[in-house]
């Protein structure tokens, strides 16, 4: 999206629309996947990865949470570079790296690799706050109205992940993991599609604008002739 921001930088309104659509699109793709990862990580380790991965459960879950939070920062970096303010991207990277290193040094002795993953989560969380501040200063009303769609995406992702966990518990073993992923994913996609059609909170439009090939695959846009 960086070249698109650079191309549209003279049209602030278009930049805001692209930013909002891209952010919703990223949350729509990442949050359900990470929700499944968080809920099914124990089964993934036990039934697929093997005993050599024992003890990595909290690491996987912490990194999945960090991935859910990361779209704002990643998009802000592209935004500030595209609008000709790359020094702000440097500031964001510096803050994130500094916090990750300091927190890792503090936590690693007591918590090992789990402490390192927690340090990364702390750094990501703080840098997202700085990213929001940068974006609000550059783009007027850039986050206005995004709370509802993002909250709905998170709720649907949580519900689908809980259903996936239930399927995993009911069927047991590798079969439970596979069935859980499939049923949970279908529930998430179906519920998001229905709610978006019913209340029009912008998921379909955002995916269509930002990820046209994916939108065609899942039936949100007609195939190319």
Secondary structure, DSSP 8 states (H G I E B T S, - for coil): -HHHHHHHTT-HHHHHHHHHHHHHHHHHHHHHHHHHHHHHHHHHIIIII-GGGTT-HHHHHHHHHHHHHTHHHHHHHHHHHHTT-HHHHHHHHHHHHHHHHHHHHHHHHHHHHHHHHHHHHHHHHHHHHHHHHHHHHHSTTTTTTHHHHHHHHHHHHHHHHHHHHHHHHHH-HHHHHHHHHHHHHHHHHHHHHHHHHHH--SHHHHHHHH-HHHHHHTTSS----
